[in-house]
Amino acid sequence: MRTFQLAVKRCLDFLGSLIGLIILSPFLLLIALIIKLTSQGTVFFRQDRLGKSGKTFQIIKFRTMVMGAEKKGDGLFVYGANDSRITGIGRILRKTSLDEIPQLINVLKGDMSIVGPRPPVTYFPYKGYDGYPGWAKKRFEMRPGITGLAQVRTRTTAPWDERIVIDNEYVDRFSISLDLRIIVKTIAAVLGSKNIYPESKSQIDNGKENK
């Protein structure tokens, strides 16, 4: 049954991301144009992340910060919307999570899923896949997601290890119905705009880090 549901999940991911990109393409082009006209640099932010089985892939998002932001200020960490490295349009994109939409390209390619554990950067919270303790590697048994169980439960309000425990729970409990519930809760969380930024470095959420 699990194998069948995983196959259905991949089919839904492919069709959902393809249809989503087609329907949203005019809107995505408008966002891209605004980013290009209001700040210097690339439209998209690309960064190496750890995916299924610890394999590295490049995540794609709309750029919401100045170029080279990771080498300025608090580096990887972003504590609030007033961070001077965030662009004007970037504040809106982050608050509404619209910066995440280009990840549908990652889903279409098979690097990611719509629902799954968020893909961490290659050097945080542990250095590389091999740096993760054995218990934490379970989260890499499934494709990473644009949203996930940990995100709808905590957003950025829990330390990484706590979120990894929730990610492992998702791997154990996975079902199509659980994915659907997570998607509904994600929409509610985005509309509520709560817990977008962490309060400490231990609470950094890689979905809201430098772009």
C-alpha positions as CSV (number, residue, x, y, z in Angstrom):
1,M,0.0,0.0,0.0
2,R,2.8,2.4,0.9
3,T,4.6,1.8,-2.5
4,F,1.3,2.4,-4.3
5,Q,0.7,5.7,-2.4
6,L,4.3,6.9,-3.1
7,A,3.6,6.3,-6.8
8,V,0.4,8.2,-6.6
9,K,2.2,11.0,-4.7
10,R,4.7,11.3,-7.5
11,C,2.0,11.4,-10.2
12,L,0.1,14.1,-8.2
13,D,3.3,16.1,-7.7
14,F,4.1,16.0,-11.5
15,L,0.6,16.9,-12.6
16,G,0.1,19.5,-9.8
17,S,3.4,21.3,-10.5
18,L,2.9,21.2,-14.2
19,I,-0.6,22.6,-14.0
20,G,0.4,25.1,-11.4
21,L,3.3,26.5,-13.4
22,I,1.0,26.8,-16.5
23,I,-1.8,28.6,-14.7
24,L,0.5,30.8,-12.6
25,S,3.0,31.6,-15.5
26,P,1.6,35.2,-16.2
27,F,1.7,36.0,-12.4
28,L,5.3,34.5,-12.2
29,L,6.4,36.6,-15.1
30,L,5.0,39.7,-13.4
31,I,6.9,39.0,-10.2
32,A,10.1,38.3,-12.1
33,L,9.7,41.7,-13.9
34,I,9.1,43.5,-10.6
35,I,12.2,41.9,-9.1
36,K,14.3,42.8,-12.1
37,L,13.1,46.4,-12.2
38,T,13.4,47.1,-8.4
39,S,16.8,45.6,-7.5
40,Q,20.1,44.7,-9.1
41,G,20.8,41.0,-9.6
42,T,19.2,37.8,-10.7
43,V,15.5,37.1,-10.6
44,F,16.0,33.7,-9.0
45,F,17.9,32.5,-6.0
46,R,19.5,29.1,-6.3
47,Q,21.2,27.3,-3.5
48,D,22.5,23.8,-2.9
49,R,20.2,21.7,-0.6
50,L,20.2,18.1,0.6
51,G,17.4,16.0,-1.0
52,K,16.3,12.4,-0.9
53,S,19.0,10.0,0.3
54,G,21.2,13.0,1.0
55,K,21.8,13.9,-2.6
56,T,22.5,17.5,-3.4
57,F,20.3,19.6,-5.7
58,Q,19.7,23.2,-6.4
59,I,16.6,24.7,-5.0
60,I,14.9,27.6,-7.0
61,K,13.2,30.5,-5.4
62,F,12.5,34.1,-6.2
63,R,15.3,36.3,-4.9
64,T,14.1,38.4,-1.9
65,M,17.4,39.8,-0.7
66,V,20.3,41.8,-2.2
67,M,22.9,39.9,-4.0
68,G,25.6,38.4,-1.7
69,A,23.3,38.7,1.3
70,E,24.7,35.6,2.9
71,K,28.1,37.3,3.2
72,K,26.6,40.4,4.9
73,G,24.9,41.2,8.2
74,D,23.8,38.0,10.1
75,G,24.9,35.8,7.2
76,L,22.6,32.8,6.9
77,F,20.2,34.1,9.5
78,V,17.2,36.4,9.0
79,Y,15.4,37.5,12.1
80,G,12.8,39.8,10.8
81,A,11.2,41.7,7.9
82,N,13.3,44.8,8.8
83,D,16.5,43.1,7.9
84,S,18.2,45.7,5.6
85,R,19.2,43.0,3.1
86,I,15.6,42.2,2.2
87,T,14.4,44.1,-0.9
88,G,11.1,45.9,-1.0
89,I,9.3,43.3,-3.1
90,G,11.2,40.7,-1.1
91,R,9.3,41.6,2.1
92,I,6.0,41.0,0.3
93,L,7.1,37.7,-1.3
94,R,8.4,36.4,2.1
95,K,5.3,37.4,4.0
96,T,3.0,35.7,1.5
97,S,5.4,32.8,0.7
98,L,5.2,33.7,-3.0
99,D,9.0,33.4,-3.1
100,E,8.5,29.6,-2.8
101,I,6.4,29.1,-6.0
102,P,9.4,28.5,-8.3
103,Q,10.1,25.4,-6.3
104,L,7.3,23.9,-8.5
105,I,10.1,23.5,-11.1
106,N,12.0,21.4,-8.6
107,V,8.9,19.3,-8.0
108,L,8.4,18.9,-11.8
109,K,12.1,17.7,-12.2
110,G,11.7,15.2,-9.3
111,D,14.1,16.9,-6.9
112,M,11.2,17.8,-4.6
113,S,7.7,17.0,-3.7
114,I,4.8,19.4,-2.8
115,V,4.7,17.9,0.7
116,G,7.7,16.5,2.6
117,P,10.5,17.5,5.0
118,R,12.1,20.9,4.1
119,P,15.5,20.5,2.4
120,P,18.3,21.9,4.5
121,V,21.3,23.7,3.2
122,T,24.4,21.4,2.9
123,Y,26.2,22.9,5.9
124,F,23.4,23.6,8.5
125,P,22.2,22.3,10.9
126,Y,24.8,19.6,10.2
127,K,27.7,19.5,7.8
128,G,26.6,17.4,4.9
129,Y,24.5,14.3,4.9
130,D,27.2,12.3,6.6
131,G,27.2,14.8,9.4
132,Y,23.7,13.9,10.5
133,P,23.3,11.5,13.4
134,G,21.7,8.1,12.4
135,W,18.3,8.9,13.9
136,A,18.0,12.1,11.9
137,K,18.8,10.5,8.5
138,K,15.3,9.0,8.3
139,R,14.0,12.4,7.1
140,F,15.9,11.9,3.9
141,E,14.1,8.8,3.0
142,M,11.5,10.8,1.1
143,R,11.8,13.7,-1.3
144,P,11.9,17.1,0.4
145,G,8.8,19.3,0.1
146,I,7.8,22.8,-0.5
147,T,5.8,22.4,2.8
148,G,5.7,19.7,5.4
149,L,4.3,18.5,8.7
150,A,7.0,20.4,10.7
151,Q,6.1,23.7,8.9
152,V,2.4,23.5,9.7
153,R,3.1,22.6,13.3
154,T,5.9,25.0,14.1
155,R,6.9,27.2,11.1
156,T,10.2,28.6,12.5
157,T,9.4,28.4,16.2
158,A,11.2,25.2,17.1
159,P,14.9,24.2,17.1
160,W,16.1,22.1,14.1
161,D,16.4,18.8,16.0
162,E,12.8,19.2,17.1
163,R,11.6,19.7,13.6
164,I,13.6,16.7,12.4
165,V,11.7,14.6,14.9
166,I,8.5,15.8,13.3
167,D,9.9,15.1,9.8
168,N,10.6,11.5,10.9
169,E,7.1,11.3,12.1
170,Y,5.9,12.4,8.7
171,V,8.0,9.7,7.0
172,D,6.5,7.0,9.3
173,R,2.9,8.3,9.0
174,F,3.0,9.2,5.3
175,S,-0.3,8.9,3.3
176,I,-2.0,10.9,0.6
177,S,-4.7,12.0,3.1
178,L,-2.0,13.3,5.4
179,D,-0.5,15.3,2.5
180,L,-3.8,16.8,1.7
181,R,-4.3,17.9,5.3
182,I,-0.9,19.4,5.4
183,I,-1.6,21.4,2.2
184,V,-4.8,22.8,3.7
185,K,-3.1,23.7,6.9
186,T,-0.3,25.4,4.9
187,I,-2.7,27.6,3.1
188,A,-4.2,28.6,6.5
189,A,-0.8,29.3,8.0
190,V,0.3,31.4,5.0
191,L,-3.0,33.5,5.1
192,G,-2.4,33.9,8.9
193,S,1.2,35.1,8.3
194,K,2.3,33.8,11.7
195,N,5.8,32.7,12.8
196,I,7.5,33.7,9.6
197,Y,10.8,34.6,11.2
198,P,12.9,32.8,13.9
199,E,13.8,34.4,17.1
200,S,17.3,32.8,17.4
201,K,19.9,31.0,15.3
202,S,18.8,27.6,16.7
203,Q,15.3,28.3,15.2
204,I,16.5,29.2,11.6
205,D,14.2,27.9,8.9
206,N,15.9,27.2,5.7
207,G,12.8,28.1,3.8
208,K,13.3,31.7,5.1
209,E,17.0,32.1,4.9
210,N,19.1,34.3,2.6
211,K,18.0,34.8,-0.9
